[in-house]
Amino acid sequence: MDILRALENEQIRTDLPNMEVGDFIKIHAKIIEGTRERIQVFEGTIIGMKGSGLKETFTVRRVSYGVGVERIFPVNSPRIDHIEIVRKGVVRRAKLYYLRDRVGKAAKVKERLILKKV
């Protein structure tokens, strides 16, 4: 088991920001179309995180042209170029699946005010 754990620890990414459920993020994902590769930005709210270690995933939801779109990304995927946190959210639960039934302002997550020490 220690050999497997050592192999997994080598592949875990350390360059990603500290993400939490409720954060509004931009994911720069690498998309391969034929022989060409490009970066596509997917932005939305993290509605759930699952797993641990190398198998950790997070679900991102956004509303595009009135249709809700959810994508599940592996945290340690080489297809993720980088992740930007646009704003931190204030939430009181681990899964925000209730946002699927909400529309408009009711589907928003409150923003956490971050105070910087001077």
Phi and psi in radians as a Rosetta constraint file:
Dihedral C 1 N 2 CA 2 C 2 CIRCULARHARMONIC -1.158 0.35
Dihedral N 2 CA 2 C 2 N 3 CIRCULARHARMONIC -0.552 0.35
Dihedral C 2 N 3 CA 3 C 3 CIRCULARHARMONIC -1.183 0.35
Dihedral N 3 CA 3 C 3 N 4 CIRCULARHARMONIC -0.759 0.35
Dihedral C 3 N 4 CA 4 C 4 CIRCULARHARMONIC -1.096 0.35
Dihedral N 4 CA 4 C 4 N 5 CIRCULARHARMONIC -0.757 0.35
Dihedral C 4 N 5 CA 5 C 5 CIRCULARHARMONIC -1.113 0.35
Dihedral N 5 CA 5 C 5 N 6 CIRCULARHARMONIC -0.656 0.35
Dihedral C 5 N 6 CA 6 C 6 CIRCULARHARMONIC -1.174 0.35
Dihedral N 6 CA 6 C 6 N 7 CIRCULARHARMONIC -0.714 0.35
Dihedral C 6 N 7 CA 7 C 7 CIRCULARHARMONIC -1.119 0.35
Dihedral N 7 CA 7 C 7 N 8 CIRCULARHARMONIC -0.707 0.35
Dihedral C 7 N 8 CA 8 C 8 CIRCULARHARMONIC -1.138 0.35
Dihedral N 8 CA 8 C 8 N 9 CIRCULARHARMONIC -0.726 0.35
Dihedral C 8 N 9 CA 9 C 9 CIRCULARHARMONIC -1.125 0.35
Dihedral N 9 CA 9 C 9 N 10 CIRCULARHARMONIC -0.493 0.35
Dihedral C 9 N 10 CA 10 C 10 CIRCULARHARMONIC -1.189 0.35
Dihedral N 10 CA 10 C 10 N 11 CIRCULARHARMONIC -0.546 0.35
Dihedral C 10 N 11 CA 11 C 11 CIRCULARHARMONIC -1.623 0.35
Dihedral N 11 CA 11 C 11 N 12 CIRCULARHARMONIC -0.127 0.35
Dihedral C 11 N 12 CA 12 C 12 CIRCULARHARMONIC -1.287 0.35
Dihedral N 12 CA 12 C 12 N 13 CIRCULARHARMONIC 2.300 0.35
Dihedral C 12 N 13 CA 13 C 13 CIRCULARHARMONIC -1.412 0.35
Dihedral N 13 CA 13 C 13 N 14 CIRCULARHARMONIC 2.421 0.35
Dihedral C 13 N 14 CA 14 C 14 CIRCULARHARMONIC -2.007 0.35
Dihedral N 14 CA 14 C 14 N 15 CIRCULARHARMONIC -0.017 0.35
Dihedral C 14 N 15 CA 15 C 15 CIRCULARHARMONIC -1.584 0.35
Dihedral N 15 CA 15 C 15 N 16 CIRCULARHARMONIC 0.032 0.35
Dihedral C 15 N 16 CA 16 C 16 CIRCULARHARMONIC -1.581 0.35
Dihedral N 16 CA 16 C 16 N 17 CIRCULARHARMONIC 2.617 0.35
Dihedral C 16 N 17 CA 17 C 17 CIRCULARHARMONIC -1.264 0.35
Dihedral N 17 CA 17 C 17 N 18 CIRCULARHARMONIC 2.919 0.35
Dihedral C 17 N 18 CA 18 C 18 CIRCULARHARMONIC -1.384 0.35
Dihedral N 18 CA 18 C 18 N 19 CIRCULARHARMONIC 1.775 0.35
Dihedral C 18 N 19 CA 19 C 19 CIRCULARHARMONIC -1.718 0.35
Dihedral N 19 CA 19 C 19 N 20 CIRCULARHARMONIC 2.576 0.35
Dihedral C 19 N 20 CA 20 C 20 CIRCULARHARMONIC -2.359 0.35
Dihedral N 20 CA 20 C 20 N 21 CIRCULARHARMONIC 2.842 0.35
Dihedral C 20 N 21 CA 21 C 21 CIRCULARHARMONIC -1.116 0.35
Dihedral N 21 CA 21 C 21 N 22 CIRCULARHARMONIC 2.363 0.35
Dihedral C 21 N 22 CA 22 C 22 CIRCULARHARMONIC 1.761 0.35
Dihedral N 22 CA 22 C 22 N 23 CIRCULARHARMONIC -0.229 0.35
Dihedral C 22 N 23 CA 23 C 23 CIRCULARHARMONIC -1.301 0.35
Dihedral N 23 CA 23 C 23 N 24 CIRCULARHARMONIC 2.512 0.35
Dihedral C 23 N 24 CA 24 C 24 CIRCULARHARMONIC -1.695 0.35
Dihedral N 24 CA 24 C 24 N 25 CIRCULARHARMONIC 2.059 0.35
Dihedral C 24 N 25 CA 25 C 25 CIRCULARHARMONIC -2.228 0.35
Dihedral N 25 CA 25 C 25 N 26 CIRCULARHARMONIC 2.818 0.35
Dihedral C 25 N 26 CA 26 C 26 CIRCULARHARMONIC -2.013 0.35
Dihedral N 26 CA 26 C 26 N 27 CIRCULARHARMONIC 2.159 0.35
Dihedral C 26 N 27 CA 27 C 27 CIRCULARHARMONIC -1.883 0.35
Dihedral N 27 CA 27 C 27 N 28 CIRCULARHARMONIC 2.128 0.35
Dihedral C 27 N 28 CA 28 C 28 CIRCULARHARMONIC -1.666 0.35
Dihedral N 28 CA 28 C 28 N 29 CIRCULARHARMONIC 1.752 0.35
Dihedral C 28 N 29 CA 29 C 29 CIRCULARHARMONIC -1.817 0.35
Dihedral N 29 CA 29 C 29 N 30 CIRCULARHARMONIC 2.459 0.35
Dihedral C 29 N 30 CA 30 C 30 CIRCULARHARMONIC -1.438 0.35
Dihedral N 30 CA 30 C 30 N 31 CIRCULARHARMONIC 2.223 0.35
Dihedral C 30 N 31 CA 31 C 31 CIRCULARHARMONIC -2.021 0.35
Dihedral N 31 CA 31 C 31 N 32 CIRCULARHARMONIC 2.268 0.35
Dihedral C 31 N 32 CA 32 C 32 CIRCULARHARMONIC -1.882 0.35
Dihedral N 32 CA 32 C 32 N 33 CIRCULARHARMONIC 2.115 0.35
Dihedral C 32 N 33 CA 33 C 33 CIRCULARHARMONIC -2.127 0.35
Dihedral N 33 CA 33 C 33 N 34 CIRCULARHARMONIC 1.792 0.35
Dihedral C 33 N 34 CA 34 C 34 CIRCULARHARMONIC 1.188 0.35
Dihedral N 34 CA 34 C 34 N 35 CIRCULARHARMONIC -2.035 0.35
Dihedral C 34 N 35 CA 35 C 35 CIRCULARHARMONIC -1.750 0.35
Dihedral N 35 CA 35 C 35 N 36 CIRCULARHARMONIC -0.084 0.35
Dihedral C 35 N 36 CA 36 C 36 CIRCULARHARMONIC -1.759 0.35
Dihedral N 36 CA 36 C 36 N 37 CIRCULARHARMONIC 2.613 0.35
Dihedral C 36 N 37 CA 37 C 37 CIRCULARHARMONIC -2.206 0.35
Dihedral N 37 CA 37 C 37 N 38 CIRCULARHARMONIC 2.361 0.35
Dihedral C 37 N 38 CA 38 C 38 CIRCULARHARMONIC -2.436 0.35
Dihedral N 38 CA 38 C 38 N 39 CIRCULARHARMONIC 2.952 0.35
Dihedral C 38 N 39 CA 39 C 39 CIRCULARHARMONIC -1.922 0.35
Dihedral N 39 CA 39 C 39 N 40 CIRCULARHARMONIC 2.232 0.35
Dihedral C 39 N 40 CA 40 C 40 CIRCULARHARMONIC -2.022 0.35
Dihedral N 40 CA 40 C 40 N 41 CIRCULARHARMONIC 2.354 0.35
Dihedral C 40 N 41 CA 41 C 41 CIRCULARHARMONIC -1.661 0.35
Dihedral N 41 CA 41 C 41 N 42 CIRCULARHARMONIC 2.250 0.35
Dihedral C 41 N 42 CA 42 C 42 CIRCULARHARMONIC -2.104 0.35
Dihedral N 42 CA 42 C 42 N 43 CIRCULARHARMONIC 2.082 0.35
Dihedral C 42 N 43 CA 43 C 43 CIRCULARHARMONIC -2.114 0.35
Dihedral N 43 CA 43 C 43 N 44 CIRCULARHARMONIC 2.470 0.35
Dihedral C 43 N 44 CA 44 C 44 CIRCULARHARMONIC 3.127 0.35
Dihedral N 44 CA 44 C 44 N 45 CIRCULARHARMONIC -2.988 0.35
Dihedral C 44 N 45 CA 45 C 45 CIRCULARHARMONIC -1.717 0.35
Dihedral N 45 CA 45 C 45 N 46 CIRCULARHARMONIC 2.374 0.35
Dihedral C 45 N 46 CA 46 C 46 CIRCULARHARMONIC -1.298 0.35
Dihedral N 46 CA 46 C 46 N 47 CIRCULARHARMONIC 2.058 0.35
Dihedral C 46 N 47 CA 47 C 47 CIRCULARHARMONIC -1.830 0.35
Dihedral N 47 CA 47 C 47 N 48 CIRCULARHARMONIC -0.108 0.35
Dihedral C 47 N 48 CA 48 C 48 CIRCULARHARMONIC -3.005 0.35
Dihedral N 48 CA 48 C 48 N 49 CIRCULARHARMONIC 2.564 0.35
Dihedral C 48 N 49 CA 49 C 49 CIRCULARHARMONIC -2.237 0.35
Dihedral N 49 CA 49 C 49 N 50 CIRCULARHARMONIC 2.548 0.35
Dihedral C 49 N 50 CA 50 C 50 CIRCULARHARMONIC -2.602 0.35
Dihedral N 50 CA 50 C 50 N 51 CIRCULARHARMONIC 2.591 0.35
Dihedral C 50 N 51 CA 51 C 51 CIRCULARHARMONIC 1.443 0.35
Dihedral N 51 CA 51 C 51 N 52 CIRCULARHARMONIC -3.110 0.35
Dihedral C 51 N 52 CA 52 C 52 CIRCULARHARMONIC -2.678 0.35
Dihedral N 52 CA 52 C 52 N 53 CIRCULARHARMONIC 2.802 0.35
Dihedral C 52 N 53 CA 53 C 53 CIRCULARHARMONIC 1.176 0.35
Dihedral N 53 CA 53 C 53 N 54 CIRCULARHARMONIC -2.329 0.35
Dihedral C 53 N 54 CA 54 C 54 CIRCULARHARMONIC -1.266 0.35
Dihedral N 54 CA 54 C 54 N 55 CIRCULARHARMONIC -0.407 0.35
Dihedral C 54 N 55 CA 55 C 55 CIRCULARHARMONIC -1.659 0.35
Dihedral N 55 CA 55 C 55 N 56 CIRCULARHARMONIC 0.240 0.35
Dihedral C 55 N 56 CA 56 C 56 CIRCULARHARMONIC -1.268 0.35
Dihedral N 56 CA 56 C 56 N 57 CIRCULARHARMONIC 2.366 0.35
Dihedral C 56 N 57 CA 57 C 57 CIRCULARHARMONIC -2.311 0.35
Dihedral N 57 CA 57 C 57 N 58 CIRCULARHARMONIC 2.779 0.35
Dihedral C 57 N 58 CA 58 C 58 CIRCULARHARMONIC -2.404 0.35
Dihedral N 58 CA 58 C 58 N 59 CIRCULARHARMONIC 2.577 0.35
Dihedral C 58 N 59 CA 59 C 59 CIRCULARHARMONIC -1.863 0.35
Dihedral N 59 CA 59 C 59 N 60 CIRCULARHARMONIC 2.268 0.35
Dihedral C 59 N 60 CA 60 C 60 CIRCULARHARMONIC -2.036 0.35
Dihedral N 60 CA 60 C 60 N 61 CIRCULARHARMONIC 2.327 0.35
Dihedral C 60 N 61 CA 61 C 61 CIRCULARHARMONIC -2.116 0.35
Dihedral N 61 CA 61 C 61 N 62 CIRCULARHARMONIC 2.427 0.35
Dihedral C 61 N 62 CA 62 C 62 CIRCULARHARMONIC -2.528 0.35
Dihedral N 62 CA 62 C 62 N 63 CIRCULARHARMONIC 2.805 0.35
Dihedral C 62 N 63 CA 63 C 63 CIRCULARHARMONIC -1.873 0.35
Dihedral N 63 CA 63 C 63 N 64 CIRCULARHARMONIC 2.104 0.35
Dihedral C 63 N 64 CA 64 C 64 CIRCULARHARMONIC -2.106 0.35
Dihedral N 64 CA 64 C 64 N 65 CIRCULARHARMONIC 1.998 0.35
Dihedral C 64 N 65 CA 65 C 65 CIRCULARHARMONIC 0.948 0.35
Dihedral N 65 CA 65 C 65 N 66 CIRCULARHARMONIC 0.716 0.35
Dihedral C 65 N 66 CA 66 C 66 CIRCULARHARMONIC 1.427 0.35
Dihedral N 66 CA 66 C 66 N 67 CIRCULARHARMONIC 0.036 0.35
Dihedral C 66 N 67 CA 67 C 67 CIRCULARHARMONIC -2.036 0.35
Dihedral N 67 CA 67 C 67 N 68 CIRCULARHARMONIC 2.269 0.35
Dihedral C 67 N 68 CA 68 C 68 CIRCULARHARMONIC -1.311 0.35
Dihedral N 68 CA 68 C 68 N 69 CIRCULARHARMONIC 2.291 0.35
Dihedral C 68 N 69 CA 69 C 69 CIRCULARHARMONIC -2.154 0.35
Dihedral N 69 CA 69 C 69 N 70 CIRCULARHARMONIC 2.245 0.35
Dihedral C 69 N 70 CA 70 C 70 CIRCULARHARMONIC -2.134 0.35
Dihedral N 70 CA 70 C 70 N 71 CIRCULARHARMONIC 2.409 0.35
Dihedral C 70 N 71 CA 71 C 71 CIRCULARHARMONIC -2.261 0.35
Dihedral N 71 CA 71 C 71 N 72 CIRCULARHARMONIC 2.508 0.35
Dihedral C 71 N 72 CA 72 C 72 CIRCULARHARMONIC -1.872 0.35
Dihedral N 72 CA 72 C 72 N 73 CIRCULARHARMONIC 2.154 0.35
Dihedral C 72 N 73 CA 73 C 73 CIRCULARHARMONIC -2.005 0.35
Dihedral N 73 CA 73 C 73 N 74 CIRCULARHARMONIC 2.329 0.35
Dihedral C 73 N 74 CA 74 C 74 CIRCULARHARMONIC -1.263 0.35
Dihedral N 74 CA 74 C 74 N 75 CIRCULARHARMONIC 2.334 0.35
Dihedral C 74 N 75 CA 75 C 75 CIRCULARHARMONIC -1.080 0.35
Dihedral N 75 CA 75 C 75 N 76 CIRCULARHARMONIC -0.714 0.35
Dihedral C 75 N 76 CA 76 C 76 CIRCULARHARMONIC -1.670 0.35
Dihedral N 76 CA 76 C 76 N 77 CIRCULARHARMONIC 0.369 0.35
Dihedral C 76 N 77 CA 77 C 77 CIRCULARHARMONIC -1.260 0.35
Dihedral N 77 CA 77 C 77 N 78 CIRCULARHARMONIC 2.400 0.35
Dihedral C 77 N 78 CA 78 C 78 CIRCULARHARMONIC -1.254 0.35
Dihedral N 78 CA 78 C 78 N 79 CIRCULARHARMONIC -0.225 0.35
Dihedral C 78 N 79 CA 79 C 79 CIRCULARHARMONIC -1.279 0.35
Dihedral N 79 CA 79 C 79 N 80 CIRCULARHARMONIC -0.314 0.35
Dihedral C 79 N 80 CA 80 C 80 CIRCULARHARMONIC -1.514 0.35
Dihedral N 80 CA 80 C 80 N 81 CIRCULARHARMONIC 2.059 0.35
Dihedral C 80 N 81 CA 81 C 81 CIRCULARHARMONIC -1.308 0.35
Dihedral N 81 CA 81 C 81 N 82 CIRCULARHARMONIC -1.036 0.35
Dihedral C 81 N 82 CA 82 C 82 CIRCULARHARMONIC -2.789 0.35
Dihedral N 82 CA 82 C 82 N 83 CIRCULARHARMONIC 2.917 0.35
Dihedral C 82 N 83 CA 83 C 83 CIRCULARHARMONIC -2.214 0.35
Dihedral N 83 CA 83 C 83 N 84 CIRCULARHARMONIC 2.333 0.35
Dihedral C 83 N 84 CA 84 C 84 CIRCULARHARMONIC -1.972 0.35
Dihedral N 84 CA 84 C 84 N 85 CIRCULARHARMONIC 2.367 0.35
Dihedral C 84 N 85 CA 85 C 85 CIRCULARHARMONIC -1.641 0.35
Dihedral N 85 CA 85 C 85 N 86 CIRCULARHARMONIC 2.028 0.35
Dihedral C 85 N 86 CA 86 C 86 CIRCULARHARMONIC -1.402 0.35
Dihedral N 86 CA 86 C 86 N 87 CIRCULARHARMONIC -0.881 0.35
Dihedral C 86 N 87 CA 87 C 87 CIRCULARHARMONIC -2.630 0.35
Dihedral N 87 CA 87 C 87 N 88 CIRCULARHARMONIC 2.586 0.35
Dihedral C 87 N 88 CA 88 C 88 CIRCULARHARMONIC -1.522 0.35
Dihedral N 88 CA 88 C 88 N 89 CIRCULARHARMONIC 2.525 0.35
Dihedral C 88 N 89 CA 89 C 89 CIRCULARHARMONIC -1.918 0.35
Dihedral N 89 CA 89 C 89 N 90 CIRCULARHARMONIC 2.680 0.35
Dihedral C 89 N 90 CA 90 C 90 CIRCULARHARMONIC -1.769 0.35
Dihedral N 90 CA 90 C 90 N 91 CIRCULARHARMONIC 1.950 0.35
Dihedral C 90 N 91 CA 91 C 91 CIRCULARHARMONIC -2.345 0.35
Dihedral N 91 CA 91 C 91 N 92 CIRCULARHARMONIC 2.756 0.35
Dihedral C 91 N 92 CA 92 C 92 CIRCULARHARMONIC -2.110 0.35
Dihedral N 92 CA 92 C 92 N 93 CIRCULARHARMONIC 0.219 0.35
Dihedral C 92 N 93 CA 93 C 93 CIRCULARHARMONIC -2.474 0.35
Dihedral N 93 CA 93 C 93 N 94 CIRCULARHARMONIC 2.871 0.35
Dihedral C 93 N 94 CA 94 C 94 CIRCULARHARMONIC -1.467 0.35
Dihedral N 94 CA 94 C 94 N 95 CIRCULARHARMONIC -0.483 0.35
Dihedral C 94 N 95 CA 95 C 95 CIRCULARHARMONIC -2.180 0.35
Dihedral N 95 CA 95 C 95 N 96 CIRCULARHARMONIC 2.302 0.35
Dihedral C 95 N 96 CA 96 C 96 CIRCULARHARMONIC -1.860 0.35
Dihedral N 96 CA 96 C 96 N 97 CIRCULARHARMONIC 0.760 0.35
Dihedral C 96 N 97 CA 97 C 97 CIRCULARHARMONIC -1.152 0.35
Dihedral N 97 CA 97 C 97 N 98 CIRCULARHARMONIC -0.344 0.35
Dihedral C 97 N 98 CA 98 C 98 CIRCULARHARMONIC -1.147 0.35
Dihedral N 98 CA 98 C 98 N 99 CIRCULARHARMONIC -0.305 0.35
Dihedral C 98 N 99 CA 99 C 99 CIRCULARHARMONIC -1.176 0.35
Dihedral N 99 CA 99 C 99 N 100 CIRCULARHARMONIC -0.330 0.35
Dihedral C 99 N 100 CA 100 C 100 CIRCULARHARMONIC -1.120 0.35
Dihedral N 100 CA 100 C 100 N 101 CIRCULARHARMONIC -0.534 0.35
Dihedral C 100 N 101 CA 101 C 101 CIRCULARHARMONIC -1.599 0.35
Dihedral N 101 CA 101 C 101 N 102 CIRCULARHARMONIC -0.117 0.35
Dihedral C 101 N 102 CA 102 C 102 CIRCULARHARMONIC -1.663 0.35
Dihedral N 102 CA 102 C 102 N 103 CIRCULARHARMONIC 2.673 0.35
Dihedral C 102 N 103 CA 103 C 103 CIRCULARHARMONIC -2.298 0.35
Dihedral N 103 CA 103 C 103 N 104 CIRCULARHARMONIC 2.528 0.35
Dihedral C 103 N 104 CA 104 C 104 CIRCULARHARMONIC 1.205 0.35
Dihedral N 104 CA 104 C 104 N 105 CIRCULARHARMONIC -2.351 0.35
Dihedral C 104 N 105 CA 105 C 105 CIRCULARHARMONIC -1.127 0.35
Dihedral N 105 CA 105 C 105 N 106 CIRCULARHARMONIC -0.519 0.35
Dihedral C 105 N 106 CA 106 C 106 CIRCULARHARMONIC -1.168 0.35
Dihedral N 106 CA 106 C 106 N 107 CIRCULARHARMONIC -0.331 0.35
Dihedral C 106 N 107 CA 107 C 107 CIRCULARHARMONIC -1.568 0.35
Dihedral N 107 CA 107 C 107 N 108 CIRCULARHARMONIC 0.069 0.35
Dihedral C 107 N 108 CA 108 C 108 CIRCULARHARMONIC -1.552 0.35
Dihedral N 108 CA 108 C 108 N 109 CIRCULARHARMONIC 2.680 0.35
Dihedral C 108 N 109 CA 109 C 109 CIRCULARHARMONIC -1.893 0.35
Dihedral N 109 CA 109 C 109 N 110 CIRCULARHARMONIC 2.369 0.35
Dihedral C 109 N 110 CA 110 C 110 CIRCULARHARMONIC -1.088 0.35
Dihedral N 110 CA 110 C 110 N 111 CIRCULARHARMONIC 2.587 0.35
Dihedral C 110 N 111 CA 111 C 111 CIRCULARHARMONIC -1.599 0.35
Dihedral N 111 CA 111 C 111 N 112 CIRCULARHARMONIC 2.430 0.35
Dihedral C 111 N 112 CA 112 C 112 CIRCULARHARMONIC -1.534 0.35
Dihedral N 112 CA 112 C 112 N 113 CIRCULARHARMONIC 2.220 0.35
Dihedral C 112 N 113 CA 113 C 113 CIRCULARHARMONIC -1.427 0.35
Dihedral N 113 CA 113 C 113 N 114 CIRCULARHARMONIC 2.221 0.35
Dihedral C 113 N 114 CA 114 C 114 CIRCULARHARMONIC -1.846 0.35
Dihedral N 114 CA 114 C 114 N 115 CIRCULARHARMONIC 2.065 0.35
Dihedral C 114 N 115 CA 115 C 115 CIRCULARHARMONIC -1.664 0.35
Dihedral N 115 CA 115 C 115 N 116 CIRCULARHARMONIC 2.267 0.35
Dihedral C 115 N 116 CA 116 C 116 CIRCULARHARMONIC -1.714 0.35
Dihedral N 116 CA 116 C 116 N 117 CIRCULARHARMONIC 2.402 0.35
Dihedral C 116 N 117 CA 117 C 117 CIRCULARHARMONIC -1.391 0.35
Dihedral N 117 CA 117 C 117 N 118 CIRCULARHARMONIC 2.410 0.35
